[in-house]
Amino acid sequence: MPRTTIDQVNIYTMTGSKVLQLNVETVSPTVDVSNLASGVYYIQLYSGKNVALKKFVKD
């Protein structure tokens, strides 16, 4: 099964403010979140017409 290319990555705060946007166009993007404050965020991944939204915690 071929791996899916991620086109864009967005990171949002819990209140919906966008704090990071990357146009990556790769299969396994690396996202540096070291400059984000500790807290809970949402990461949104775009791949073609597909969109995934996941919550993550940054310590």
Distance bins in CASP14 RR format, pairs under 12 A and 6 or more apart:
PFRMAT RR
TARGET T0000
AUTHOR 0000-0000-0000
RMODE 2
METHOD distances of the structure
MODEL  1
2 27 0 0 0 0 1 0 0 0 0 0 0
2 47 0 0 0 0 0 1 0 0 0 0 0
3 26 0 0 0 0 1 0 0 0 0 0 0
3 27 1 0 1 0 0 0 0 0 0 0 0
3 28 1 0 0 1 0 0 0 0 0 0 0
3 29 0 0 0 0 0 1 0 0 0 0 0
3 47 0 0 0 0 0 1 0 0 0 0 0
4 25 0 0 0 0 0 1 0 0 0 0 0
4 26 0 0 0 0 0 1 0 0 0 0 0
4 27 1 0 0 1 0 0 0 0 0 0 0
4 28 0 0 0 0 0 1 0 0 0 0 0
4 29 0 0 0 0 0 1 0 0 0 0 0
4 45 0 0 0 0 1 0 0 0 0 0 0
4 46 0 0 0 0 0 1 0 0 0 0 0
4 47 1 0 1 0 0 0 0 0 0 0 0
4 48 0 0 0 0 1 0 0 0 0 0 0
4 49 0 0 0 0 0 1 0 0 0 0 0
4 50 1 0 0 1 0 0 0 0 0 0 0
4 52 0 0 0 0 1 0 0 0 0 0 0
5 23 0 0 0 0 0 1 0 0 0 0 0
5 24 0 0 0 0 1 0 0 0 0 0 0
5 25 1 0 0 1 0 0 0 0 0 0 0
5 26 1 0 0 1 0 0 0 0 0 0 0
5 27 1 0 1 0 0 0 0 0 0 0 0
5 28 0 0 0 0 1 0 0 0 0 0 0
5 29 0 0 0 0 1 0 0 0 0 0 0
5 45 0 0 0 0 0 1 0 0 0 0 0
5 46 0 0 0 0 0 1 0 0 0 0 0
5 47 1 0 0 1 0 0 0 0 0 0 0
5 48 0 0 0 0 1 0 0 0 0 0 0
5 50 0 0 0 0 0 1 0 0 0 0 0
6 22 0 0 0 0 1 0 0 0 0 0 0
6 23 0 0 0 0 1 0 0 0 0 0 0
6 24 1 0 1 0 0 0 0 0 0 0 0
6 25 1 0 0 1 0 0 0 0 0 0 0
6 26 1 0 0 1 0 0 0 0 0 0 0
6 27 1 0 0 1 0 0 0 0 0 0 0
6 28 1 0 0 1 0 0 0 0 0 0 0
6 29 1 0 1 0 0 0 0 0 0 0 0
6 30 0 0 0 0 0 1 0 0 0 0 0
6 31 0 0 0 0 1 0 0 0 0 0 0
6 43 0 0 0 0 0 1 0 0 0 0 0
6 44 0 0 0 0 0 1 0 0 0 0 0
6 45 1 0 1 0 0 0 0 0 0 0 0
6 46 1 0 0 1 0 0 0 0 0 0 0
6 47 1 0 1 0 0 0 0 0 0 0 0
6 48 0 0 0 0 1 0 0 0 0 0 0
6 50 0 0 0 0 1 0 0 0 0 0 0
6 51 0 0 0 0 0 1 0 0 0 0 0
6 52 0 0 0 0 1 0 0 0 0 0 0
7 21 0 0 0 0 0 1 0 0 0 0 0
7 22 0 0 0 0 1 0 0 0 0 0 0
7 23 1 0 0 1 0 0 0 0 0 0 0
7 24 1 0 0 1 0 0 0 0 0 0 0
7 25 1 0 1 0 0 0 0 0 0 0 0
7 26 0 0 0 0 1 0 0 0 0 0 0
7 27 0 0 0 0 0 1 0 0 0 0 0
7 29 0 0 0 0 1 0 0 0 0 0 0
7 44 0 0 0 0 0 1 0 0 0 0 0
7 45 0 0 0 0 1 0 0 0 0 0 0
7 46 1 0 1 0 0 0 0 0 0 0 0
7 47 1 0 1 0 0 0 0 0 0 0 0
7 48 1 0 1 0 0 0 0 0 0 0 0
7 49 0 0 0 0 0 1 0 0 0 0 0
7 50 0 0 0 0 1 0 0 0 0 0 0
7 51 0 0 0 0 0 1 0 0 0 0 0
7 52 0 0 0 0 0 1 0 0 0 0 0
8 18 0 0 0 0 0 1 0 0 0 0 0
8 20 0 0 0 0 0 1 0 0 0 0 0
8 21 1 0 0 1 0 0 0 0 0 0 0
8 22 1 0 0 1 0 0 0 0 0 0 0
8 23 1 0 1 0 0 0 0 0 0 0 0
8 24 1 0 0 1 0 0 0 0 0 0 0
8 25 0 0 0 0 1 0 0 0 0 0 0
8 26 0 0 0 0 0 1 0 0 0 0 0
8 29 0 0 0 0 1 0 0 0 0 0 0
8 31 0 0 0 0 0 1 0 0 0 0 0
8 43 0 0 0 0 0 1 0 0 0 0 0
8 44 0 0 0 0 1 0 0 0 0 0 0
8 45 1 0 0 1 0 0 0 0 0 0 0
8 46 1 0 1 0 0 0 0 0 0 0 0
8 47 0 0 0 0 1 0 0 0 0 0 0
8 48 0 0 0 0 1 0 0 0 0 0 0
8 50 0 0 0 0 0 1 0 0 0 0 0
8 51 0 0 0 0 1 0 0 0 0 0 0
8 52 0 0 0 0 0 1 0 0 0 0 0
9 18 0 0 0 0 0 1 0 0 0 0 0
9 19 0 0 0 0 0 1 0 0 0 0 0
9 20 1 0 0 1 0 0 0 0 0 0 0
9 21 1 0 0 1 0 0 0 0 0 0 0
9 22 1 0 1 0 0 0 0 0 0 0 0
9 23 0 0 0 0 1 0 0 0 0 0 0
9 24 1 0 1 0 0 0 0 0 0 0 0
9 25 0 0 0 0 0 1 0 0 0 0 0
9 26 0 0 0 0 0 1 0 0 0 0 0
9 28 0 0 0 0 0 1 0 0 0 0 0
9 29 1 0 1 0 0 0 0 0 0 0 0
9 30 0 0 0 0 1 0 0 0 0 0 0
9 31 1 0 1 0 0 0 0 0 0 0 0
9 32 0 0 0 0 0 1 0 0 0 0 0
9 33 0 0 0 0 0 1 0 0 0 0 0
9 41 0 0 0 0 0 1 0 0 0 0 0
9 42 0 0 0 0 0 1 0 0 0 0 0
9 43 1 0 0 1 0 0 0 0 0 0 0
9 44 1 0 0 1 0 0 0 0 0 0 0
9 45 1 0 1 0 0 0 0 0 0 0 0
9 46 1 0 0 1 0 0 0 0 0 0 0
9 47 0 0 0 0 0 1 0 0 0 0 0
9 51 0 0 0 0 0 1 0 0 0 0 0
9 52 0 0 0 0 0 1 0 0 0 0 0
9 53 0 0 0 0 0 1 0 0 0 0 0
9 54 0 0 0 0 0 1 0 0 0 0 0
9 56 0 0 0 0 0 1 0 0 0 0 0
10 16 0 0 0 0 0 1 0 0 0 0 0
10 17 0 0 0 0 0 1 0 0 0 0 0
10 18 1 0 1 0 0 0 0 0 0 0 0
10 19 0 0 0 0 1 0 0 0 0 0 0
10 20 1 0 0 1 0 0 0 0 0 0 0
10 21 1 0 1 0 0 0 0 0 0 0 0
10 22 1 0 0 1 0 0 0 0 0 0 0
10 23 0 0 0 0 0 1 0 0 0 0 0
10 24 0 0 0 0 0 1 0 0 0 0 0
10 29 0 0 0 0 0 1 0 0 0 0 0
10 31 0 0 0 0 0 1 0 0 0 0 0
10 41 0 0 0 0 0 1 0 0 0 0 0
10 42 0 0 0 0 1 0 0 0 0 0 0
10 43 1 0 0 1 0 0 0 0 0 0 0
10 44 1 0 1 0 0 0 0 0 0 0 0
10 45 0 0 0 0 1 0 0 0 0 0 0
10 46 1 0 0 1 0 0 0 0 0 0 0
10 51 0 0 0 0 1 0 0 0 0 0 0
10 52 0 0 0 0 0 1 0 0 0 0 0
10 53 0 0 0 0 1 0 0 0 0 0 0
10 54 0 0 0 0 0 1 0 0 0 0 0
11 17 0 0 0 0 1 0 0 0 0 0 0
11 18 1 0 0 1 0 0 0 0 0 0 0
11 19 1 0 1 0 0 0 0 0 0 0 0
11 20 1 0 1 0 0 0 0 0 0 0 0
11 21 1 0 0 1 0 0 0 0 0 0 0
11 22 0 0 0 0 1 0 0 0 0 0 0
11 29 0 0 0 0 0 1 0 0 0 0 0
11 31 1 0 0 1 0 0 0 0 0 0 0
11 32 0 0 0 0 0 1 0 0 0 0 0
11 33 1 0 0 1 0 0 0 0 0 0 0
11 35 0 0 0 0 0 1 0 0 0 0 0
11 36 1 0 0 1 0 0 0 0 0 0 0
11 37 0 0 0 0 0 1 0 0 0 0 0
11 39 0 0 0 0 0 1 0 0 0 0 0
11 40 0 0 0 0 0 1 0 0 0 0 0
11 41 1 0 1 0 0 0 0 0 0 0 0
11 42 1 0 0 1 0 0 0 0 0 0 0
11 43 1 0 1 0 0 0 0 0 0 0 0
11 44 1 0 0 1 0 0 0 0 0 0 0
11 45 0 0 0 0 0 1 0 0 0 0 0
11 53 0 0 0 0 0 1 0 0 0 0 0
11 54 0 0 0 0 0 1 0 0 0 0 0
11 55 0 0 0 0 0 1 0 0 0 0 0
11 56 0 0 0 0 1 0 0 0 0 0 0
11 58 0 0 0 0 1 0 0 0 0 0 0
12 18 1 0 1 0 0 0 0 0 0 0 0
12 19 1 0 0 1 0 0 0 0 0 0 0
12 20 0 0 0 0 1 0 0 0 0 0 0
12 21 0 0 0 0 1 0 0 0 0 0 0
12 36 0 0 0 0 0 1 0 0 0 0 0
12 39 0 0 0 0 0 1 0 0 0 0 0
12 40 0 0 0 0 0 1 0 0 0 0 0
12 41 1 0 0 1 0 0 0 0 0 0 0
12 42 1 0 1 0 0 0 0 0 0 0 0
12 43 1 0 0 1 0 0 0 0 0 0 0
12 44 1 0 0 1 0 0 0 0 0 0 0
12 53 0 0 0 0 1 0 0 0 0 0 0
12 54 0 0 0 0 0 1 0 0 0 0 0
12 55 0 0 0 0 1 0 0 0 0 0 0
12 56 0 0 0 0 0 1 0 0 0 0 0
13 19 1 0 1 0 0 0 0 0 0 0 0
13 20 0 0 0 0 0 1 0 0 0 0 0
13 36 0 0 0 0 1 0 0 0 0 0 0
13 37 0 0 0 0 1 0 0 0 0 0 0
13 38 0 0 0 0 0 1 0 0 0 0 0
13 39 0 0 0 0 1 0 0 0 0 0 0
13 40 0 0 0 0 1 0 0 0 0 0 0
13 41 1 0 0 1 0 0 0 0 0 0 0
13 42 1 0 0 1 0 0 0 0 0 0 0
13 43 0 0 0 0 0 1 0 0 0 0 0
13 55 0 0 0 0 0 1 0 0 0 0 0
13 56 0 0 0 0 0 1 0 0 0 0 0
13 58 0 0 0 0 0 1 0 0 0 0 0
14 37 0 0 0 0 0 1 0 0 0 0 0
14 39 1 0 0 1 0 0 0 0 0 0 0
14 40 1 0 1 0 0 0 0 0 0 0 0
14 41 1 0 0 1 0 0 0 0 0 0 0
14 42 1 0 0 1 0 0 0 0 0 0 0
14 55 0 0 0 0 1 0 0 0 0 0 0
14 56 0 0 0 0 0 1 0 0 0 0 0
14 57 0 0 0 0 0 1 0 0 0 0 0
14 58 0 0 0 0 0 1 0 0 0 0 0
15 39 0 0 0 0 0 1 0 0 0 0 0
15 40 0 0 0 0 0 1 0 0 0 0 0
15 41 0 0 0 0 0 1 0 0 0 0 0
15 42 0 0 0 0 0 1 0 0 0 0 0
16 40 0 0 0 0 0 1 0 0 0 0 0
16 41 0 0 0 0 1 0 0 0 0 0 0
16 42 1 0 0 1 0 0 0 0 0 0 0
16 44 0 0 0 0 0 1 0 0 0 0 0
16 53 0 0 0 0 0 1 0 0 0 0 0
17 36 0 0 0 0 0 1 0 0 0 0 0
17 37 0 0 0 0 0 1 0 0 0 0 0
17 41 0 0 0 0 0 1 0 0 0 0 0
17 42 0 0 0 0 0 1 0 0 0 0 0
18 41 0 0 0 0 0 1 0 0 0 0 0
18 42 0 0 0 0 1 0 0 0 0 0 0
18 43 0 0 0 0 0 1 0 0 0 0 0
18 44 0 0 0 0 1 0 0 0 0 0 0
19 31 0 0 0 0 0 1 0 0 0 0 0
19 33 0 0 0 0 1 0 0 0 0 0 0
19 35 0 0 0 0 1 0 0 0 0 0 0
19 36 1 0 0 1 0 0 0 0 0 0 0
19 37 0 0 0 0 1 0 0 0 0 0 0
19 39 0 0 0 0 0 1 0 0 0 0 0
19 41 1 0 0 1 0 0 0 0 0 0 0
19 42 0 0 0 0 1 0 0 0 0 0 0
19 43 0 0 0 0 0 1 0 0 0 0 0
19 44 0 0 0 0 0 1 0 0 0 0 0
19 58 0 0 0 0 0 1 0 0 0 0 0
20 29 0 0 0 0 0 1 0 0 0 0 0
20 31 1 0 0 1 0 0 0 0 0 0 0
20 32 0 0 0 0 1 0 0 0 0 0 0
20 33 1 0 0 1 0 0 0 0 0 0 0
20 34 0 0 0 0 0 1 0 0 0 0 0
20 35 0 0 0 0 1 0 0 0 0 0 0
20 36 1 0 0 1 0 0 0 0 0 0 0
20 41 0 0 0 0 1 0 0 0 0 0 0
20 42 0 0 0 0 0 1 0 0 0 0 0
20 43 0 0 0 0 1 0 0 0 0 0 0
20 44 0 0 0 0 0 1 0 0 0 0 0
20 58 0 0 0 0 0 1 0 0 0 0 0
21 31 0 0 0 0 0 1 0 0 0 0 0
21 43 0 0 0 0 0 1 0 0 0 0 0
21 44 0 0 0 0 1 0 0 0 0 0 0
21 45 0 0 0 0 0 1 0 0 0 0 0
21 46 0 0 0 0 0 1 0 0 0 0 0
22 29 1 0 0 1 0 0 0 0 0 0 0
22 30 0 0 0 0 1 0 0 0 0 0 0
22 31 1 0 0 1 0 0 0 0 0 0 0
22 32 0 0 0 0 1 0 0 0 0 0 0
22 33 0 0 0 0 0 1 0 0 0 0 0
22 43 0 0 0 0 0 1 0 0 0 0 0
22 44 0 0 0 0 0 1 0 0 0 0 0
22 45 0 0 0 0 0 1 0 0 0 0 0
22 46 0 0 0 0 0 1 0 0 0 0 0
23 29 0 0 0 0 1 0 0 0 0 0 0
23 46 0 0 0 0 1 0 0 0 0 0 0
24 30 0 0 0 0 1 0 0 0 0 0 0
24 31 0 0 0 0 1 0 0 0 0 0 0
24 32 0 0 0 0 0 1 0 0 0 0 0
24 45 0 0 0 0 1 0 0 0 0 0 0
24 46 0 0 0 0 1 0 0 0 0 0 0
24 47 0 0 0 0 0 1 0 0 0 0 0
25 46 0 0 0 0 0 1 0 0 0 0 0
25 47 0 0 0 0 1 0 0 0 0 0 0
25 48 0 0 0 0 0 1 0 0 0 0 0
26 45 0 0 0 0 0 1 0 0 0 0 0
26 47 0 0 0 0 0 1 0 0 0 0 0
27 45 0 0 0 0 0 1 0 0 0 0 0
27 47 0 0 0 0 1 0 0 0 0 0 0
28 45 0 0 0 0 0 1 0 0 0 0 0
29 43 0 0 0 0 0 1 0 0 0 0 0
29 45 0 0 0 0 1 0 0 0 0 0 0
29 46 0 0 0 0 0 1 0 0 0 0 0
29 47 0 0 0 0 0 1 0 0 0 0 0
31 41 0 0 0 0 0 1 0 0 0 0 0
31 43 1 0 0 1 0 0 0 0 0 0 0
31 44 0 0 0 0 0 1 0 0 0 0 0
31 45 0 0 0 0 1 0 0 0 0 0 0
31 54 0 0 0 0 0 1 0 0 0 0 0
31 56 0 0 0 0 0 1 0 0 0 0 0
31 58 0 0 0 0 0 1 0 0 0 0 0
32 58 0 0 0 0 0 1 0 0 0 0 0
33 39 0 0 0 0 0 1 0 0 0 0 0
33 41 1 0 0 1 0 0 0 0 0 0 0
33 43 0 0 0 0 1 0 0 0 0 0 0
33 56 0 0 0 0 1 0 0 0 0 0 0
33 57 0 0 0 0 0 1 0 0 0 0 0
33 58 1 0 1 0 0 0 0 0 0 0 0
33 59 0 0 0 0 0 1 0 0 0 0 0
34 58 0 0 0 0 1 0 0 0 0 0 0
34 59 0 0 0 0 0 1 0 0 0 0 0
35 58 0 0 0 0 0 1 0 0 0 0 0
36 42 0 0 0 0 0 1 0 0 0 0 0
36 43 0 0 0 0 0 1 0 0 0 0 0
36 56 0 0 0 0 0 1 0 0 0 0 0
36 57 0 0 0 0 0 1 0 0 0 0 0
36 58 1 0 1 0 0 0 0 0 0 0 0
36 59 0 0 0 0 0 1 0 0 0 0 0
37 57 0 0 0 0 0 1 0 0 0 0 0
37 58 1 0 0 1 0 0 0 0 0 0 0
37 59 0 0 0 0 0 1 0 0 0 0 0
38 56 0 0 0 0 0 1 0 0 0 0 0
38 57 0 0 0 0 1 0 0 0 0 0 0
38 58 1 0 1 0 0 0 0 0 0 0 0
38 59 1 0 1 0 0 0 0 0 0 0 0
39 55 0 0 0 0 0 1 0 0 0 0 0
39 56 0 0 0 0 1 0 0 0 0 0 0
39 57 1 0 0 1 0 0 0 0 0 0 0
39 58 1 0 1 0 0 0 0 0 0 0 0
39 59 1 0 0 1 0 0 0 0 0 0 0
40 54 0 0 0 0 0 1 0 0 0 0 0
40 55 1 0 0 1 0 0 0 0 0 0 0
40 56 1 0 0 1 0 0 0 0 0 0 0
40 57 1 0 1 0 0 0 0 0 0 0 0
40 58 1 0 0 1 0 0 0 0 0 0 0
40 59 0 0 0 0 0 1 0 0 0 0 0
41 53 0 0 0 0 0 1 0 0 0 0 0
41 54 0 0 0 0 1 0 0 0 0 0 0
41 55 1 0 0 1 0 0 0 0 0 0 0
41 56 1 0 1 0 0 0 0 0 0 0 0
41 57 1 0 0 1 0 0 0 0 0 0 0
41 58 1 0 0 1 0 0 0 0 0 0 0
41 59 0 0 0 0 0 1 0 0 0 0 0
42 51 0 0 0 0 0 1 0 0 0 0 0
42 52 0 0 0 0 0 1 0 0 0 0 0
42 53 1 0 1 0 0 0 0 0 0 0 0
42 54 1 0 0 1 0 0 0 0 0 0 0
42 55 1 0 1 0 0 0 0 0 0 0 0
42 56 1 0 0 1 0 0 0 0 0 0 0
42 57 0 0 0 0 0 1 0 0 0 0 0
42 58 0 0 0 0 0 1 0 0 0 0 0
43 51 0 0 0 0 0 1 0 0 0 0 0
43 52 0 0 0 0 1 0 0 0 0 0 0
43 53 1 0 0 1 0 0 0 0 0 0 0
43 54 1 0 1 0 0 0 0 0 0 0 0
43 55 1 0 0 1 0 0 0 0 0 0 0
43 56 1 0 1 0 0 0 0 0 0 0 0
43 57 0 0 0 0 0 1 0 0 0 0 0
43 58 0 0 0 0 0 1 0 0 0 0 0
44 50 0 0 0 0 0 1 0 0 0 0 0
44 51 1 0 0 1 0 0 0 0 0 0 0
44 52 1 0 0 1 0 0 0 0 0 0 0
44 53 1 0 1 0 0 0 0 0 0 0 0
44 54 0 0 0 0 1 0 0 0 0 0 0
44 55 0 0 0 0 0 1 0 0 0 0 0
44 56 0 0 0 0 0 1 0 0 0 0 0
45 51 1 0 0 1 0 0 0 0 0 0 0
45 52 1 0 1 0 0 0 0 0 0 0 0
45 53 1 0 0 1 0 0 0 0 0 0 0
45 54 1 0 0 1 0 0 0 0 0 0 0
45 56 0 0 0 0 0 1 0 0 0 0 0
46 52 0 0 0 0 1 0 0 0 0 0 0
46 53 0 0 0 0 0 1 0 0 0 0 0
END
